[in-house]
Amino acid sequence: MQAIVAVDKLWGIGKKNGLLFHLPEDLQYFKRITLGKVIVMGGNTLLSFPGSKPLPGRTNIVLSDVFTREDCKVLMTLPELLKELQNYSSDDIFIVGGAMFYRTMLPYCKKAYVTKVDADGGAEVFFENLDKMDNWKLVEEVGRTISNGYPLTFTIYENLNPKPIDG
Ligand SMILES: NC(=O)c1ccc[n+]([C@@H]2O[C@H](COP(=O)([O-])OP(=O)(O)OC[C@H]3O[C@@H](n4cnc5c(N)ncnc54)[C@H](OP(=O)(O)O)[C@@H]3O)[C@@H](O)[C@H]2O)c1
């Protein structure tokens, strides 16, 4: 299982239940990595998507105890969610946010795809600062680009001690 996230230079990820920046190159990168896979999210993140709809071409799974939906799988509790995730290959599962849900799921992730934006987006919600966590290690810088005027660095972190989802 892995997380995928775009952070600003303070590890901020969102404000007003939306993203901090419009970054077409990062959206393309996100799409390329997650297409055909299983994306798992908290309730607010589903609501933050265009039209509050699941993303096409991917199995969308949501943790929420306040809504039921026909267009994606909704699990009401974390134990139910973890049980559901055992039906998929761990390599195919991507945790896509948001702040609360990343915090809940990060211990189970063995990898994190982190797009770093060299700017301060004035965030209200944040990702964990992986550089300050003993068990997370920056292992790869995949590439750099400029998107909508913002410098981006695509990086990969690894969790040295991921927690198994089956127990
Ligand atoms: N930069 C990025 O890469 C990125 C990616 C994704 C999201 N975001 C941003 O993140 C923000 C949303 O984050 P958020 O923290 O407000 O919401 P969130 O993590 O998307 O969703 C939180 C909701 O998940 C449900 N939930 C139930 N049990 C939970 C548990 N044990 N742990 C965690 N969640 C649980 C609850 O929904 P119910 O109340 O429905 O039960 C809770 O209110 C937005 O600004 C969004 O744009 C940024």
The ligand as a Gaussian input file, in Angstrom:
#p B3LYP/6-31G(d) Opt

LIG

0 1
 N       -2.430000      17.827000      -1.731000
 C       -2.921000      16.616000      -1.858000
 O       -2.264000      15.726000      -2.418000
 C       -4.281000      16.296000      -1.318000
 C       -4.842000      15.037000      -1.538000
 C       -6.110000      14.788000      -1.012000
 C       -6.781000      15.750000      -0.300000
 N       -6.198000      16.950000      -0.119000
 C       -6.878000      17.996000       0.652000
 O       -7.117000      17.533000       1.979000
 C       -8.268000      18.226000       2.492000
 C       -9.246000      17.191000       3.043000
 O       -8.659000      16.548000       4.164000
 P       -9.485000      16.308000       5.529000
 O       -8.523000      15.920000       6.577000
 O      -10.368000      17.480000       5.757000
 O      -10.482000      15.137000       5.151000
 P      -10.318000      13.598000       4.677000
 O       -9.149000      12.961000       5.318000
 O      -10.473000      13.515000       3.195000
 O      -11.662000      12.965000       5.237000
 C      -11.876000      12.908000       6.622000
 C      -13.151000      12.128000       6.839000
 O      -12.930000      10.746000       6.650000
 C      -13.807000      10.008000       7.471000
 N      -13.207000       9.179000       8.490000
 C      -13.890000       8.297000       9.235000
 N      -13.079000       7.637000      10.061000
 C      -11.855000       8.105000       9.862000
 C      -10.599000       7.789000      10.429000
 N      -10.419000       6.839000      11.358000
 N       -9.538000       8.472000      10.002000
 C       -9.676000       9.400000       9.058000
 N      -10.849000       9.725000       8.472000
 C      -11.930000       9.079000       8.873000
 C      -14.620000      11.033000       8.182000
 O      -15.683000      11.224000       7.264000
 P      -17.218000      11.278000       7.678000
 O      -17.307000      12.525000       8.514000
 O      -17.852000      11.345000       6.332000
 O      -17.460000      10.015000       8.425000
 C      -13.729000      12.241000       8.218000
 O      -14.464000      13.423000       8.372000
 C       -8.822000      19.028000       1.319000
 O       -8.361000      20.368000       1.402000
 C       -8.241000      18.335000       0.116000
 O       -8.165000      19.181000      -1.023000
 C       -4.962000      17.250000      -0.604000

